Amino acid sequence: MKDLFFSDVEKLFSGYVEYYGGSVVDKLEENKTDRQNADFLFEQPEIVAELKTFEQDVYGEPEGFSRLMVKSGLKKVR
């Protein structure tokens, strides 16, 4: 099976957000570019979202995903 690959995940996800009634914060007129902010906003219900993507394949090496979970604090080291 061929791997799925999206060269611009943010563009793809932004399309879904706008389709479902959300806003891409970078496109908002009142966006403050002099500070960090979220990527997406849904006003009803109030949801603020940040898109995160992996820069390398965490599943490509043994224990890669487990190491990521420990580093993020979602899994305890025994």
C-alpha positions, 0 to 999 in steps of 0.5 A, a space after each residue: 500500500 502506498 503511503 499517504 503524503 500531504 506536502 502542505 498539511 496546514 493548507 489541507 487542514 485549513 480547508 476543513 476548518 473553513 468548511 466546518 465554519 471555523 476561521 484560520 487566525 492568520 487570515 483574520 483582519 484583527 490577527 496580532 502578528 507581533 505575538 504567538 497565537 493559535 492557528 484556528 478559531 471556532 466561535 460557536 462553540 468557543 474552540 481555539 486550536 493549534 495544529 502540530 505536525 511531526 517533522 520525522 516519522 515517529 513510527 519508523 524506528 523501534 520505540 519511537 512512539 513510546 519515546 514521544 509519549 514519555 517526552 510529552 508527559 503522556 506516559 510515565 517512565 518505569 
